[in-house]
Amino acid sequence: MENRRAIPEINILSYVCVDSTNRILMDLAANGSPVGTVVCARRQYQGRGRLGRSFCSPEGGIYTSFLLPMPEYRSEPGFCLTAMASVAVKRTIIQVCRKKCGIKWVNDVIYNDRKVCGILAQAVGDKVVMGIGVNYTTPMSEFPEELQEIAVSLYEDAKGVPPMEDFVRMLANNLYELCYNPDENWLDEYKGSSTILGNKVQIIQAGEVTGTGTAVSIDDLCRLHVVDENGEETVLSTGEVSVRKSND
């Protein structure tokens, strides 16, 4: 039997409303808080998203940040760690909510063809703060109009749903277990959960469309391979993609 690494003691700090769970946890980490520290809130008023964007965080969501060790096995620290985090979220949604979801490269979790979870990793010293925001029971009316066709919640209201605390605890267990003892299936699960492979996509870098093509594969470094109409391949390790509509 292979030796398993012990996961750290998990200490969840819960709040009703904060500016940003990532900001709080980065401060805690800078002041010596250990790996295993988790900050959780029901609302944020300065939530942080990828690429410097704000992250809409109304009441009804689950907003968590996890202090993780910096990965030693990747040339781009934190990149595959965010992919791993999306698998942890997907597994938690299945286990706690009994709902199916997919993953849009790099790490957006998709439910009913809309975004239900966003993930942001930020380095602090020799650690990583992994922010995960899940739309749990958020009413669609709480989202800005421009997000109402993009975002979705796991539940339409809060009646009879699994307690948020159960979701957070399961997510913490899944994330730390994957981080310390990654099973041999997680990468195949990540690739197999893709919502974009085989689709025509736009490549977006720094907010600008830089190319188009077909998303053909995800490699073992979680990089996306896109082939354009001339057969030229682009390998993406940063940026984002959007699926092109059929009439594009």
C-alpha positions as CSV (number, residue, x, y, z in Angstrom):
1,M,0.0,0.0,0.0
2,E,1.3,3.4,-0.9
3,N,2.1,5.8,1.9
4,R,-0.6,8.5,2.2
5,R,0.3,12.0,3.3
6,A,-1.6,13.3,6.3
7,I,-3.8,16.2,5.4
8,P,-3.5,19.2,7.7
9,E,-6.0,20.0,10.4
10,I,-8.8,22.0,8.8
11,N,-9.8,25.2,10.7
12,I,-12.9,26.9,9.2
13,L,-13.4,30.6,10.1
14,S,-17.0,31.6,9.3
15,Y,-18.3,35.1,8.6
16,V,-21.7,36.5,7.5
17,C,-20.2,39.3,5.3
18,V,-16.7,40.3,4.4
19,D,-15.0,42.4,1.7
20,S,-13.1,39.4,0.3
21,T,-12.3,36.0,1.8
22,N,-9.1,35.8,-0.3
23,R,-8.0,39.2,1.2
24,I,-8.6,38.0,4.7
25,L,-6.9,34.7,4.2
26,M,-3.9,36.3,2.5
27,D,-3.5,38.6,5.5
28,L,-3.8,35.6,7.9
29,A,-1.2,33.6,5.8
30,A,1.2,36.5,5.8
31,N,0.9,36.6,9.6
32,G,1.7,32.9,10.0
33,S,-1.6,31.0,9.8
34,P,-1.0,27.4,8.8
35,V,-2.1,25.4,5.7
36,G,-5.6,24.1,6.5
37,T,-7.0,27.5,7.4
38,V,-10.3,28.2,5.6
39,V,-12.2,31.5,5.5
40,C,-15.9,31.2,4.6
41,A,-18.6,33.9,4.2
42,R,-22.2,34.2,3.0
43,R,-21.6,37.4,1.2
44,Q,-18.7,39.5,-0.1
45,Y,-18.8,43.2,-1.1
46,Q,-15.4,43.2,-2.8
47,G,-15.1,39.7,-4.2
48,R,-12.1,39.0,-6.4
49,G,-12.2,37.2,-9.8
50,R,-9.7,36.1,-12.4
51,L,-7.8,38.6,-14.5
52,G,-8.4,41.4,-12.1
53,R,-12.2,41.3,-12.3
54,S,-14.6,41.7,-9.5
55,F,-16.6,38.6,-8.5
56,C,-20.3,39.2,-7.8
57,S,-21.0,37.8,-4.4
58,P,-24.6,38.3,-3.2
59,E,-26.4,36.7,-0.3
60,G,-27.0,33.0,-0.9
61,G,-23.6,32.1,-2.2
62,I,-20.8,30.1,-0.6
63,Y,-17.6,32.1,-0.6
64,T,-14.6,30.2,0.7
65,S,-10.8,30.6,0.6
66,F,-8.4,27.7,1.4
67,L,-4.8,28.0,2.4
68,L,-2.9,25.4,0.4
69,P,0.8,24.5,0.0
70,M,2.5,25.8,-3.1
71,P,2.7,22.9,-5.6
72,E,6.2,21.6,-6.3
73,Y,5.5,19.5,-9.3
74,R,4.4,22.2,-11.9
75,S,6.4,24.8,-13.8
76,E,3.6,27.2,-13.4
77,P,2.7,27.2,-9.7
78,G,-1.0,27.1,-9.0
79,F,-2.2,26.5,-12.6
80,C,-3.0,22.8,-12.4
81,L,-3.9,23.4,-8.7
82,T,-6.9,25.5,-9.9
83,A,-7.9,22.6,-12.3
84,M,-7.7,20.3,-9.3
85,A,-9.9,22.6,-7.3
86,S,-12.5,22.6,-10.0
87,V,-12.6,18.7,-9.7
88,A,-13.0,19.0,-5.9
89,V,-16.0,21.4,-6.5
90,K,-17.5,19.0,-9.0
91,R,-17.2,16.1,-6.7
92,T,-18.7,18.0,-3.8
93,I,-21.7,19.1,-5.9
94,I,-22.3,15.5,-6.8
95,Q,-21.8,14.2,-3.2
96,V,-23.8,16.9,-1.4
97,C,-26.3,18.1,-3.9
98,R,-26.6,15.1,-6.2
99,K,-26.3,17.3,-9.2
100,K,-24.2,16.9,-12.4
101,C,-21.9,19.6,-13.6
102,G,-19.0,20.2,-16.0
103,I,-15.9,22.3,-16.2
104,K,-15.1,25.0,-18.6
105,W,-11.4,25.5,-19.1
106,V,-9.6,26.6,-17.0
107,N,-11.7,26.2,-13.9
108,D,-15.2,27.5,-14.2
109,V,-17.7,24.9,-13.0
110,I,-20.8,24.8,-15.2
111,Y,-24.3,23.7,-14.2
112,N,-27.2,23.7,-16.7
113,D,-24.9,25.4,-19.2
114,R,-24.2,28.3,-17.0
115,K,-21.5,29.3,-14.5
116,V,-22.2,28.1,-11.0
117,C,-18.7,28.5,-9.5
118,G,-15.6,30.6,-10.0
119,I,-12.1,29.9,-8.7
120,L,-9.1,32.2,-8.1
121,A,-5.7,31.2,-6.9
122,Q,-3.3,33.8,-5.4
123,A,0.2,33.1,-4.1
124,V,1.3,34.4,-0.7
125,G,4.8,33.4,0.2
126,D,5.3,29.7,-0.1
127,K,1.5,29.1,0.0
128,V,-1.5,29.5,-2.2
129,V,-4.8,31.0,-1.3
130,M,-7.5,29.2,-3.3
131,G,-10.7,31.2,-3.5
132,I,-13.9,29.3,-4.5
133,G,-17.2,31.0,-4.9
134,V,-20.3,28.9,-5.5
135,N,-23.8,30.2,-6.3
136,Y,-25.7,28.0,-3.9
137,T,-29.2,29.5,-3.3
138,T,-28.6,32.9,-4.8
139,P,-31.8,34.3,-6.4
140,M,-31.2,35.3,-10.0
141,S,-32.6,38.7,-9.3
142,E,-29.6,39.3,-7.1
143,F,-27.2,39.2,-10.1
144,P,-26.6,42.2,-12.3
145,E,-28.6,42.1,-15.5
146,E,-25.5,41.3,-17.6
147,L,-24.9,38.2,-15.5
148,Q,-28.4,36.8,-15.5
149,E,-27.9,34.9,-18.7
150,I,-24.5,33.6,-17.7
151,A,-24.8,32.7,-14.0
152,V,-26.9,30.1,-12.3
153,S,-27.5,28.8,-8.7
154,L,-27.6,25.2,-7.7
155,Y,-30.9,25.8,-6.0
156,E,-33.7,28.2,-6.8
157,D,-34.3,29.0,-3.1
158,A,-33.1,27.9,0.3
159,K,-36.0,25.5,1.2
160,G,-34.9,22.0,2.1
161,V,-31.4,22.3,0.7
162,P,-28.3,20.7,2.3
163,P,-26.8,23.0,4.9
164,M,-24.0,25.2,3.5
165,E,-21.8,24.0,6.4
166,D,-22.0,20.5,5.0
167,F,-21.0,21.7,1.6
168,V,-18.0,23.7,2.9
169,R,-16.8,20.8,5.0
170,M,-17.0,18.3,2.2
171,L,-15.3,20.7,-0.2
172,A,-12.5,21.2,2.2
173,N,-12.0,17.5,2.6
174,N,-12.1,16.9,-1.1
175,L,-9.7,19.8,-1.9
176,Y,-7.1,18.9,0.7
177,E,-7.3,15.2,0.0
178,L,-6.7,15.9,-3.7
179,C,-3.9,18.3,-2.9
180,Y,-2.0,15.9,-0.6
181,N,-3.0,12.5,-2.1
182,P,-4.1,13.1,-5.7
183,D,-5.8,10.0,-7.0
184,E,-4.9,8.7,-10.4
185,N,-8.3,9.6,-11.9
186,W,-8.5,13.3,-11.2
187,L,-6.8,14.5,-14.4
188,D,-8.9,12.2,-16.6
189,E,-12.0,13.4,-14.7
190,Y,-11.0,17.0,-15.3
191,K,-10.5,16.4,-19.1
192,G,-13.7,14.3,-19.3
193,S,-15.7,17.0,-17.6
194,S,-14.8,19.6,-20.2
195,T,-17.7,21.6,-21.6
196,I,-15.7,23.0,-24.6
197,L,-13.7,20.2,-26.2
198,G,-14.9,19.7,-29.8
199,N,-16.4,23.2,-29.9
200,K,-15.3,26.2,-31.9
201,V,-13.9,28.8,-29.5
202,Q,-12.6,32.3,-29.3
203,I,-9.2,32.8,-27.6
204,I,-9.2,35.8,-25.3
205,Q,-6.0,37.4,-23.9
206,A,-6.0,40.5,-21.8
207,G,-9.7,41.1,-22.7
208,E,-9.0,40.9,-26.5
209,V,-10.0,38.2,-28.9
210,T,-6.7,37.0,-30.3
211,G,-7.8,34.0,-32.4
212,T,-10.4,31.3,-33.1
213,G,-10.4,27.6,-33.6
214,T,-11.6,24.3,-32.3
215,A,-10.7,23.1,-28.8
216,V,-9.3,19.7,-29.5
217,S,-7.6,18.5,-26.3
218,I,-6.4,19.2,-22.8
219,D,-2.9,17.9,-22.0
220,D,-1.4,16.6,-18.7
221,L,-0.3,20.1,-17.7
222,C,-4.0,21.2,-18.0
223,R,-3.1,23.3,-21.1
224,L,-5.8,23.7,-23.8
225,H,-4.9,22.9,-27.4
226,V,-6.8,24.9,-30.0
227,V,-6.5,24.3,-33.8
228,D,-7.6,27.0,-36.3
229,E,-9.0,26.5,-39.7
230,N,-5.5,26.4,-41.3
231,G,-4.4,23.6,-39.0
232,E,-2.2,25.8,-36.8
233,E,-2.2,24.8,-33.2
234,T,-2.2,27.2,-30.2
235,V,-1.4,25.8,-26.7
236,L,-3.0,27.9,-24.0
237,S,-1.8,28.0,-20.4
238,T,-3.2,31.4,-19.6
239,G,-6.1,33.6,-20.7
240,E,-9.6,32.3,-21.4
241,V,-11.9,31.0,-24.1
242,S,-15.5,31.5,-25.0
243,V,-17.6,29.1,-27.1
244,R,-18.6,30.6,-30.4
245,K,-22.3,30.5,-31.3
246,S,-23.3,28.5,-34.3
247,N,-23.9,31.6,-36.4
248,D,-20.5,33.2,-35.6
